[in-house]
Amino acid sequence: MTDRLSYEEKKELPDSVFGLPERREYPMPDAAHVRAAEAYFRYCPEELKPRLARAILDRAREYGVDVESPTVLSYAEK
């Protein structure tokens, strides 16, 4: 499994698996994508980072992924 979804695969995903559902960005349908969202976190618009950080942590717990990024962890507390 790759951390890349095709347009068709992404289109099929429910809003609930996206880190930013209103924008349908940062899809996290599995553990690999949770790690990818953590890796691409720095590209998220500043004002959306706290919400995305919390979404990453929620999905990480669901899939048993350890979030190691101090940046993600600090934004999740905001």
C-alpha positions in Angstrom: 0.0 0.0 0.0 1.3 3.4 -0.9 0.4 6.7 0.8 -0.9 7.9 -2.6 -4.6 7.6 -3.4 -5.9 7.9 -6.9 -8.5 10.6 -7.7 -11.1 7.8 -7.9 -10.1 6.3 -4.6 -10.1 9.6 -2.8 -13.5 10.5 -4.3 -15.0 7.3 -2.7 -13.8 8.1 0.8 -16.3 9.5 3.3 -15.6 13.0 4.7 -15.1 11.5 8.1 -11.6 10.0 7.2 -10.2 13.4 6.2 -8.1 15.5 8.5 -9.8 18.5 7.1 -13.2 17.2 5.9 -14.6 20.5 4.6 -11.6 20.7 2.2 -11.3 16.9 1.7 -7.6 17.1 2.5 -5.3 14.8 4.4 -7.1 11.5 3.9 -6.4 9.0 6.7 -8.3 5.8 5.8 -5.5 3.6 7.3 -2.2 3.7 9.3 0.0 4.5 6.3 -2.1 7.6 5.5 -2.0 8.7 9.2 1.8 8.7 8.9 1.6 10.5 5.6 -0.6 13.2 7.1 1.9 13.6 9.9 4.7 13.9 7.3 2.8 16.5 5.3 1.5 18.4 8.3 3.9 21.4 7.6 2.0 22.2 4.4 -1.3 22.7 6.2 -2.4 26.4 6.4 -1.4 27.8 9.8 -5.0 28.5 11.0 -6.0 24.9 10.3 -3.1 23.2 12.0 -4.6 22.8 15.5 -7.7 21.0 14.0 -5.6 18.8 11.7 -3.2 17.9 14.6 -6.2 16.7 16.7 -7.6 14.7 13.8 -4.2 13.1 13.2 -4.0 12.1 16.9 -7.6 10.7 16.8 -6.9 8.6 13.7 -3.5 7.5 15.1 -5.2 6.2 18.2 -7.7 4.4 16.1 -5.0 2.6 14.0 -2.4 2.2 16.8 0.1 4.6 15.2 2.6 6.5 17.5 2.7 10.2 16.5 6.2 11.3 17.1 6.2 14.8 15.5 6.7 17.4 18.3 5.1 19.9 16.0 1.9 17.9 15.6 1.7 17.2 19.3 2.2 20.8 20.2 -0.5 22.0 17.8 -2.9 19.4 19.1 -2.8 21.1 22.5 -3.8 24.5 21.1 
